[in-house]
Amino acid sequence: MLNLILLYVGSGVIFLWGIGHIIPTRSVVKDFGEISKDNRLIIIMEWIAEGLTLCFIGILVAIVTLFGGLDNEVTHIVIRASAVMLAVLAFVSSTTGARTSILPMKLCPLIKSGVALLFVLGTVL
């Protein structure tokens, strides 16, 4: 039962973090000031792409847990692969955005690695 709680909490947290990434895209781009159209479109694309990736990981883990069950080896592989992807994204965030003065950017590696840990624990407990 604890493993299900860890997996669903992790799924919910990373899904909401993804939504929280997408919603402020317009204001984030605006904070860059006057930039070229190409740069503006690239920033929009990247912010939305990361948000969608986080949402997808959360939904994927929830779906395979719900429909595959925790006794299924494929479920464990998908969940652990999702944890690895979050760990990679946490590393990228820690070497880039977390070095800014923006608090949500500083929290990003902690949230991503925390959820990755929840996913791993959810498959071993």
Salt bridges, closest charged atoms under 4 A:
GLU50 OE1 - HIS21 NE2 3.84
GLU50 OE2 - LYS112 NZ 2.28
